[in-house]
Amino acid sequence: MASFSKVILMGNVTREPEIRFAQSGDPIAGFGIGINRRFKGKDGSQKEEACFVDITFFGKQADICQKYVHKGNSIIIEGRLKQDTWEKDGQKRSKLVVIGEKLHLMPKKGDTGTEPAAEVITDE
């Protein structure tokens, strides 16, 4: 059976990209984004919930993330899901992360909107 993993997220960067290097010397950028969801509750009141997602970019894309992605930026990420697993204090742990394939920076608040959002990096 075939499988498919595609994720598209829009949110705000919650922390500056952290750069580390693989054994091969290739850069790896890791940062987080927060996605807010507003909805009407059963009682009719407005509610809001936040979801925080870890993002990872590799290679040239990681270098570009370090230069252009900053805490507070509005951003669109296209990528795929990956499950990281590790062991800590004898306990097996895991979490889902998004491996970034495309990155779009959105205009900053206060921009006149005359310039479109910039697509900064792509895996293609």
N, C-alpha and C positions, 0 to 999 in steps of 0.2 A: 504494500500500500504506500502511495506517495505521501510525503509530508510537506508542510508549508509553514514558514514562520516569517511574518511581516508585521512590524509595529510602526505606527506613526503617532508621535506625541507632540503636543504643543504645551509649553509651560515656561517657567522662569528658572534660570540657573540659580541654584541654592548655595554653591560653593565654587571657588576658583578651581580650574582644572589642575589636578595634581599629575605631574609628569614623572614617570619612572621608565626604566629601560629593560627590555628583554635581554636574555643572554646573548642574543645576536646583535645587540646594540640598537635595535629598533625602538623608537619611543612609543609609550603607551600613555594616553591621557584618560584620566578618570575624573568625573564630576557628577553632580546630582542636579536633577530638575524637580521642581514642584509643580503639580498640576492641580488646580482648584476646580471643584465642581459645585455649581450652585443649583439648588433645586427647591421645590416647594414640598414641605412636609405634609403628613396626613392631616395635621391641624391647620394647614393653610399658611403657616409661617415660612419665611425664607430660611433655608439652611445652607450650610457650606461645609464641604469636606475637602481635605487635601490628601494627595497621594504623592509620595516621594519615590523617585526612581533613580537608580544608579546607571550611568552611561559610561561606556568605554569606547574609545577610538584608538586605532593603531596606525603606525607608520607616519606618512606625510600628513595625514589627517590629524594625528595627535599634535604634531608641530603647529599646525594651523589653529587648532583649538587653543593651544597655549597663547597664541598671539591675539586671537579675536574673540574668544569666549570669556566673559567675565560675569561674576556674581551679579544678579539682577537683570541680565539680558533676557529678553523674550526670544524664544527659540523654537524651531520645529526640528525634530529628529526623526529620521527614517532609519530603521534597522531591523534587527532580528533578536529573538530571545535566546539567552544562554543561561543554563543553570550552573552556578559556581558551587562547588562542594569543598569542605575542608573539615578538619577535626580540631577541636579546641577542648582542652581539659578532659579528654576521653570521650567527648560528645561529638557526634557527627552533626555538622551544620550545613545549611544550603540556602541560597537565595537566587532569585532571578535577576539578571542584569540585561540591559539592552546593549548589543554590540552595534555601534553606529555605522551606518553606511552613507547617509547623506545628512547634511546640516544646513539649515536655513536660519540666518539671523533676521529677526523682525526689526522694523523701525523702532527707534527709542521713543519713549513717551515725550511729547512735546515737539516731535518732528512734524513738519507741515504735511507730510504724506506725499510730497512731490516726487520723492525717490522711492522706488520699490524696495522691498526686502531683498537683501543680497544672499544669493546662494553661495556659500563660501567653499564647501568641500563636498566631494562626491567620491564614491568608491568605484565609479565606472571609468 
